[in-house]
Amino acid sequence: MTCQKFCVALLHWEFIYLTTALNLAYPITPWRFKLSCMPPNTTYDLPTGISKNTSNLNEHYEAVVKAKLNLSTTYFSNLSSKTTFYCCFWSKEDKNCSVHADNIDGKDFVSTVNSLVFQQIGANWNIQCWMKEDLKLFICYMESLFKNPFKTYDLKVHLLYVLPEVLEESPLVPQKSSFQIVQCNCSVHDSCECHVPVPTAKLNHTLLLYLKITSGGINFQSPLMSVQPINVVKPDPPLHLHMEITDAGHLKISWSSPTLVPFQLQYQVKYSENSSTNMRKADEIVSTTSLLIDSVLPGSSYEVQVRSKRLDGPGIWGDWSTPLIFTTQDVLYFPPKVLTSVGSNVSFHCIYKSENEIVSSKKIVWWLNLAEKIPPRQYAVVGDRVSKVTFAHLNATKPRGKFTYDAVYCCNQQECHHRYAELYVIDININISCETDGYLTKMTCRWSANAIQLLMGSTLQLRYHRSSLYCSDVPSIHPMSQPKDCHLQRDGFYECIFQPIFLLSGYTMWIKINHSLGSLDSPPTCVVPDSVVKPLPPSSVKAEITVEIGLLKISWEKPVFPENNLKFQIRYGLNGKEVQWKMYEVYEAKSKSASVLVPDLCAVYAVQVRCRRLDGLGYWSNWSSPAYTVVMDIKVPTRGPEFWRIINEDTTKKERNVTLLWKPLMKNDSLCSVRKYVVKHHTSRNGTWSEDVGNHTKFTFLWTEQAHSVTVLAVNSIGASFVNFNLTFSWLMSKVNSVQSLSAYPLNSSCVLLSWTLLPSDYSLMYFVTEWKILNEDSEVKWLRIPPSVKKYYIHDHFIPIEKYQFSLYPVFMEGVGKPKIINSFPQDDIEKHQHDAGLYVIVPIIISSSILLLGTLLISHQRMKKLLWEDVPNPKNCSWAQGLNFQKRTDIL
């Protein structure tokens, strides 16, 4: 008896010191373990079959562990609230409760008690602790396994913990005051969950913790526990569980990890197959996020679940994912849908099930859209059950209403199931064009997908690979590629900018088309930035009309970049709202100017210049800013103005005032402006003198001598005109009559025909001048020069029919101006005659045309009548009696 009391006291001492021996903590395992507690000062009999040899260190423990199975619940109800239960941890892997304690002398006492004793006679809890996958929260879950009235009392649990600031292999014993306390959330089912926040930086530190449990006024305290949170991470269930039939006819199970963890995961997959001919279950562990199942049959059902755990090192299996059920159809197509490009080859496989039996692959026939039977030469037998059809050199699918694919049917001879495979063929020939700026700092690439028929839900991405130097002869898609952000512009093109760039590197680019059915790559193109440079436009562009030579000269400065030889292109045209450009090219790389012929030297020309590499690589630059020519005199005027005179005679003084009239010179004659006009006089008495009349076009002088010659010169900034018109005024020649008659015929309100006849003359005729004006008004006199060789002339002006006009015709000789012929109005008989003649001009052509038409009609009618009358009359030459007779010779009738 004394021995038994001593052992019980020793056990009690051991449990008290356990709470202070923090450096001998129970290591938390990745699996569940139990917390069991028993009251002190009580002896029990061991259950039958339990070994008594539970400790080699102290023989007195044999008396302590003797227990009775008929534990009385009345005993627990009579315990005082101050009673302390002794608790220990154990698990399925460790059947003994091991307790470590230090006595006051510093000596270690170790006691080992069979866990079945605690399980049968004490209070028990299932405990599991883990770190959530987000690596932010440490969780301990406990569930009560009481087999006594304690479960009817309120349950309160607190967790006390400490997390050292420094990572140490053997952490020091913390003070009791350094522990932090959290209250656990407990439910009515006697289960609790405790949450401990853990900083990410301390995942590898050792977390020390223990539990304080209160139930029905009884206090329970667990031994100290220790754990590194990173070693008990419990991943969340995998997400996006998915099953599909692969192109090879396998069932592919795939999933994704819920979040990123700092270590690799392993996955446990359990699935079951249920079909009319087979049932199987399997459980596999893989390190990837997918699993292939062979021998998939039509009409089968598959149920799958997946969970995960740390691949290397300790960890906890996560919860199972939600079960996913997948049922295969009676007709299996693999692949069920194909997305491909124009010109490629595609194959479909099929397994056909009819009335719970697999149809032989030799009996399978294939149809396209149920309208076109696919030729058997495109079939292939893959085993007894699988049939294969191949399409070669495919063309783009033509949309049929809302259907953007071709339906491929697998049929049992003449019987076709309503299910089909879908074939999508699109043209992915996308042109990518790139351009390097004139500063050689960036390359802009553009492409458009408007020309191809994309499937709904498709996304486009430009990918590229940069080689160290230039492009290969045949561009190919490189496995190590990078994506490039491209932005849609208003014109429908996508634009991507490469900056910085390597001028001599080869950039291989292609467009990747991503769709839920798969991805396609456009044909790759390779670009060297140095070969697609668009230079800056030439600068300092100037344009001028050269003096004396009369050419349009353009000059410019070559851009700094690129350093290659350049050719230049010039466009020029008359300045206006819409310039009609003419082109001129300069191929001399060192040229900085060019000259071109232009028809109008006195016009304003707009000029622009652009450039490009001489070897043809790259692009033309933008046009330079326009330069404009300035109108300036380039030569002396080509001639002086044409002029005439008006003479006012004073018969009493025998003087005549002569007023000279002329029209301003046009730019083509003045080249390009007239600063002033100069009238040059010449008489036999006074010799020669000149008078400056400025820009006036009228000048009056006094004619006093028998003969007076004048010349009008045009003067610009360069000089006076060399070719000029002369006019001599002579008293003698003014009486010479050389015009016999003059007639005027008004053709309409804007044209009058003048005709005249001349008398013989000994003088050399230079030209005629005609004047006209309204007769009874002091109106302006109008005049025209007429060549000497004509005898009639059309005057175009605005004539008023009710007015009378005066027409004058002056013969101009080298010796002077002759006597004019003047008519004061349109003669009435001439008008009528003209009107009569005008009527004849209309009627005569009509009569002639009618006569010709009538004659042609008569000839045709004559031929038709002749044929009609003589059609039945035999040819006399074919008659026997007419042989030898000459029908062309006339025979007189007697």
Phi, psi and omega in degrees: 000316179298321178296320181295316181296322180296320180292319180296319178297321179297320178296318179298316177301322181296316183288328178296315182285346178296325183291343179255349181272076187284343181275359176240063186273156179281124180284126179288132183262160179290352180248179182287147173221169186246146170250117181239137182229144180223151182283156180272175172059035180220141177250151184221157174267142178290143175294156180297133177095357180267133181291139178272344182272076184256355180209135176261357185264333184212114182288340183288349179290342180297325179286328182292322187271005174288128187225164176244137182281338181273060179298134183264127177291339178295328180297316180294328181287339181269357181292147178285154178293345178271001182291136179249128178270142176270128186238152174209165179255148172202166182213178180295329180282339181229103188279353182251145172273117181252127183239133178243134179211158176245133176272179185291340179274357180087007179270148181270136170241129179240126178238139179235124183237138178298129185293336181296330177297312179296323184294327185271330189245355184242192176265138188226144174224141168273132182229138170218133180239142179205165176256129179295156185294336178286356175061034179236341188224129175261130187236134170241125180246131179228142183229128186286137175239032181300139174242039183211177185294357181300335185290348179271350180269164176293139182248126177232132183229136174234144178245127177251133185214160173214137181236108184302150179284332184245140178284117180229148178290319179234089184296148178289158179290117181285157175287153181298328182287343181279352179285138173261151185239137174232144178268135182271151178271119183245145180254176181289347180269019179058041173235143183228155178225126183247134183244127178236117177288136182233121175296148181299327182288347184247022181295332181266359178281162179270121178267122178256134184203158170208165186250143169242122186240133176235125179212120179063032180081001180259135180259134176235140178225126182279160169295166178290140178241154177222148181197148167263117186305328183293341183271353182233037178289132179247105182294152173288162178299141177302153182251168172053046176296131188213144176230140179205159176273125182281172179297335180269002177090012177267158172269118181257122174257125182225157180202179178223148178288140185293319180219173178272129177241157184281020177207164180282155181246155168246154187233140175251123183245125173239133182216160178224145180241135181225114178223174181292340183243352186206145173222131180207154176230149182209156180218117184229150177244127182228161179256357177255175182262031177202161180211135179257135177245126182276171171056051176282134183245151176295152177068027180253156179239135181235135175239132189225143170221149183223143171220169188224163181202159178300136184285308182247125180098176183290158180177178183237136174296132176285177178288156177289146174287166176296135182300141177240131181248132181229129182242127177276152182276172180291335176240119181259124172250132172218119000284151179286332179221141181228129172248121183216178183250165180298137178090355182270172177248140184223143177234144174240144174245154183213139168238124187249127178244125180227122180054051176063019177230142178280126181284139179299141182295338180286343180265001183277135172236157185238142178230151176247117181059022182056019181237339184228118178282129182283132183301140181300338179296345178268000180272160172208142180263123178245084184081185183284336188251337190254128175249150184228140174232143184234135175249130183244146176050062187289146172261164181297142178290132177267121181300137177241090184068235179274355181269124181250022182218167171260136180268125181254119184253135173256122189234151174268088186056255182263000182257123181242132175283153183289345179277151184211166173263153184248131181242116178250120179236119181235154178272118184249026180281091182253127181272126178249122178242138183235155184213126177266134184289166185292342177272357178061037182249338181210158178235127180252125180246140182230146177202157181226142178253013182292336185279350182247156181264100182271152176281151177299134180091004179282146174238147184245143179213132175273130177238152183211160173223131181258122174271163185290327185207122174055188183249155173283164182297322180238106181298141179221157180284123183269138180295332179263089183237165180234146175279156178228131179288130178233145184240136181285130180262171182295332181277007178089359179264149171268142183232129179235141183241125175258118180202124001285174182230160174248111192302323186258005178279153177263122179258106177270125186232151173203163179256126178262123179259114181257134179213161179299337179277347182147192181228149179230152179240131176289161177303132183286151174230146183244134183231133171257118184308326181292339183266357182234035182284135170254103187297162170291150179292152177302150182247172177053045180284130178229150179220138180204155172267120185290144180286138177072315179287321178076043177241155174275115182254129180241135177229156183201172175243134180291140177294156182294317179244148353281171182275000179290163173293141185239152167249157187235150178230131183245136170235139184216157179185165179295132183292135179181189180295315178238103183281128175271098189283144168241146187253149176211131184247145179238117183261354179281115188297329184271358182291144176232008179202162177204154179233140181226152176282138177228147184286327184245107183280350184250018178258164177269122180253140172260135186227137173225153182227144172221169185218166180201159177300140183294331181280001176090352179284154177083202186232160170293141174290170171294158176292144177291168173297142185292144172247149185235142175282156177250129181291125179208159181291132181245338177212170171291154179306142182293333179199166172276172182285151169286141182216163178219176184227154169238127185251127172250113188261133173254102186291332182288318182267357183053045178235151178229131174266121182254123177251120178272136179235136174211162180262144179301144179290143174284165183297324181295335179265329183274334177046061015226000181215164176240119178279326181196167173243145180234128177261122182254124182256151174210124176226162181287334183270311187265357179076221185240138174209164182232152178227132180271120182250011178065220181265010180290153178246024179212139180209136183240137177217168183262126179261111185240340184261168182301318181226135181218117180255139179230149175224135178254123180253145173257133185236130172242195185291344181265323180168191182264156180294145179269322181264121185221162179264138179246150177218127182249131177256120185226130177298321183291314184288339180291348179257359181281122182256114180239352179259117182281313182215158179217131180230146178234129181237114177285112178279321175198189185288352181237006183211134176231135180262122174258137174222150184208165175233152185245155173262156176299143183214151179265358183263153180275114182280128179267312181188173175250154170231127177249140176241151172208148178199165175287134193292310189265020179228153176274068187261170180291138178272131178250150185214159179213145171273136181234136179299153185285344188273348185268156179243354174211155185209141179263123178260123180255116180199177178266105182257137179265122187298329185273354181266155175257140185242156175246126179244135179231142178234118182253127169275134181246120178255168177296330181278344180155185181270127181279183181286133183278158170255125187237133170237137189266345179201176174279117178301138184295319179292327177293322179297314180296319179297319179296318178296321178296314178298320179297323177295322178296322180301333180270317187286317185301313178300326179293316181297317181297316180296320180294321180296316180297319180295318180294318179298317179298321179295318180296317180297318180294318180296321179298316180296320180292320179293319180298317180293322183291317184287324186260012184291323184267356181275128182288156178284120184297339180292341180270357180273149183289324182288344183266003182292132177090356181270146178259109184278349178277342182268133183282139176243121181291141178273125180281000000 
